Amino acid sequence: MYKRQVDTLSDPTSVLRAAGAGNLTRLEEFARGGGDLAAVVDRNGCGCAHRAAGGGHAGALAFLLRAGCDAAAAPATGKASKRGRTPLHFAARGGDVSCLELLYERGARVDAETGDGQTPLMWAAFHGRAAAAAYLVDRGASTAARHPRTGCTVAHWCGAGGDVATARFLHGRGVDFAAPNAVGHTPLNKAAAKGHFEMVEWILGVVDPSNVLVRDATGRSAADAAADARFPHLAALLEERVRAAEDAHRRRYEAAGYNIFR
């Protein structure tokens, strides 16, 4: 009968710690002593394969998979926000393509969702793992997936993460960096709220200039998001773009024979 063996990362002899550090000697020792590596999990149900994948230790991960660890393990226990996380999510976050490949070849689903709807590609986008994102997309990961509650896309996750190289890759694969989420936030809002100056400038360069005028459900703009988060220089840049976009709108209306300021 399968017995779930809860391990703790604070224990220096922890098997999970060994997996996360790629300590193959300790893992082999545990297995030789009769330990079931597939049964060792943390309090949220994540196991050794999660840790090795997240640490980018392909050798240890390969050993764990041969020892019976599930490449598609998705715990249904623990905190609600932690449920459903697979080793592929951890590998995407860590960015090691060799680990992604091992897991994919063992049946891991590229669009597996966590308990709250996050995909591995969203994790790769947020953590700026361009190579991992490319691997996942090349194997069918959806670039159009939306978080079921917030409506955030991989573009929102990428904007919040701030890595322009990953953004360029995703944009090249057709990801929309202008579309708002369920409450009206655009990827520009996310980047502004995190103070990612380079990401803000990059987004402004690839979306329609009017995107800077988009306001969320509470009437707040990307410039407001930057100001609220205490990034005054970024807020000033966005306010300048707001004025330029408003001027462009005015000129178009006036050219059409309208004067919206009368």
Beta strands, then each sheet from edge to edge (+ up, - down):
strand 1: 5-6
strand 2: 40-41
sheet 1: 1+ 2+
end
